[in-house]
């Protein structure tokens, strides 16, 4: 009998404990130290609980997620997070965090060379006449040289941000003996000497026997410079295979190539192969032209003797397509134009903007750009300009891209929700909504698997849609101010699509995070079709995440994206001639 009563009591106590149990998990922000006075936490608790952080109350969303802001003072800070249920039961989590002011760079202690590098780092090859910038951090107040005779001067501390920053330069000479081995730096204070050297020697490109590269693969591209971000360096243009380029330098796996007398660009080493010895970069006269219309649009064919590098871009007011052909010189006395046979182009012009840069200018009949491509047929350049489709969703071919997938989870919300799943859920619902209006849909993925950016681009190139909508979720920054929706475009002619969708999504009462142009994202790079990236909401904002996890909100979001597409088509029709 006693055992029975004890068992009953145990069950009752366990039930009470379960009822009073709190979920309290700090998902982000629990760290030992920081250099920011304003610190953010994100976590999970029971949806009906109240969250207090150091006595200040913060909202808990229906998902149980919360975010909090803590103002820190210099030194050690105790942060206490308390979850309080409606019945008064509580649970606390505490941790200490040290706030230290951002430290200024400190000079080298003792006698030593802490760092010696080129600027930019990892220079592999240069040409005669190039300047190699050298930089070192070492003991202040000393004499520093490189390669025996190159003086490296110590910069003023107020300019360099720290004492002991030395800088110098080498102007590369023909057969420069200083580059026969890895560059060596020497530091001396009159008594002591310290030396260090680069890991590798720097090659000098031989102008008499230039390194000629040939573009390969299906998606070669040119970058403006060596700058990088998480999306890659800023791209000048996608080009085609079979183009010869003269290498004039190499840094960090990127070849510096000469496009014309005054223009250079950078191309990744995996986009090229070395051409056979004896090959030289090409030049060509521009002679015969033809412009023909067909059922898909207009085709401009330009006769060249060789495949030359090029860059293409859009202009507006009036709408134009420009193609700069590097190494080309005009030898055209006239261009016969019979516009009655054309669908898209109003008139064709050219300009020799530099002695070896020939610009093709195609002025369009209508304001809206619907896409163009540049390729080669043999050595003839072919510019295809797409015809405006019927300005209705019925019959329109729309590509939808659900960002991430498979092992690529994308951003992860406070609740553990994955961006890849939200993206796919929105795309599937958007597909149904557009198909119900008669649109033809192509998906870059229809399940939980990853597709590389290159594979997505090739799939889209083959599908040749009328337009593309890519769906992602944003993340980062403050969970309070880093929230809302935004749209992105790379080419100015596709901006109207992004503004139309953003305007409609904002009617849902979400924060306006902006319409961002010149966006360096792989799926924003094609010129072949209007495209837009929609960053729906922020996964790192508990408020936004709760909305994204709500099926009703996602349905409303899809409705507004569809209305944005309809607005875009309606406005385009109004401005069409």
Secondary structure as UniProt FT lines:
FT   HELIX           2..20
FT   STRAND          24..28
FT   STRAND          33..34
FT   STRAND          38..45
FT   TURN            47..48
FT   STRAND          50..53
FT   TURN            54..55
FT   STRAND          56..58
FT   TURN            62..63
FT   STRAND          65..71
FT   STRAND          75..84
FT   TURN            86..87
FT   STRAND          90..99
FT   STRAND          113..119
FT   STRAND          123..127
FT   TURN            128..129
FT   STRAND          131..138
FT   TURN            140..141
FT   STRAND          143..146
FT   TURN            147..149
FT   STRAND          150..154
FT   HELIX           157..160
FT   TURN            163..164
FT   STRAND          165..171
FT   TURN            174..175
FT   HELIX           177..179
FT   STRAND          184..188
FT   STRAND          193..197
FT   STRAND          203..205
FT   HELIX           207..209
FT   STRAND          211..215
FT   STRAND          221..223
FT   TURN            230..231
FT   STRAND          235..238
FT   TURN            241..242
FT   STRAND          244..251
FT   TURN            252..253
FT   STRAND          254..258
FT   STRAND          264..268
FT   HELIX           269..271
FT   STRAND          272..274
FT   TURN            277..278
FT   STRAND          284..286
FT   STRAND          289..294
FT   TURN            295..296
FT   STRAND          297..302
FT   STRAND          310..315
FT   TURN            316..319
FT   STRAND          320..326
FT   STRAND          328..330
FT   HELIX           339..341
FT   STRAND          345..354
FT   TURN            355..356
FT   STRAND          357..364
FT   STRAND          372..377
FT   TURN            378..379
FT   STRAND          380..386
FT   TURN            394..395
FT   STRAND          397..402
FT   TURN            406..407
FT   TURN            414..415
FT   HELIX           419..435
FT   TURN            436..438
FT   STRAND          440..443
FT   HELIX           453..463
FT   STRAND          467..474
FT   TURN            479..481
FT   STRAND          485..488
FT   HELIX           492..494
FT   HELIX           495..505
FT   HELIX           506..508
FT   STRAND          512..516
FT   HELIX           522..524
FT   STRAND          530..538
FT   TURN            539..540
FT   HELIX           542..549
FT   HELIX           551..575
//
